[in-house]
């Protein structure tokens, strides 16, 4: 299998072998939506930062019951996958507000 094909195959799933290996070692994973998460801080704490995504999600019917359609489609898609049992939740997922507060404290 070529390296390109391996990357294409990995991109089709919400998980991959590296994430599964991290979990089997008993290490923590933090899923995030916001691109401003300080990944270096998480790596320093031996935590794997994971950008949440939902490849192949084409509808958010179940998630729309809980969230308005003006909410971010990525967040709704993640909730849809959780409700469908397709997402093995990370150990934590900081909110955008939490990331903002963290960045403010780092800047001080």
Secondary structure, 3 states (H helix, E strand, C coil): CCHHHHHHHHHCCCCCHHHHHHHHCCCEEEEECCCCCCHHHHHHCCEEEEECCCCCCCCCCCHHHHCCCCCCHHHHHHHHHHHCCCCCCCCECCCHHHHHHHHHHHHC
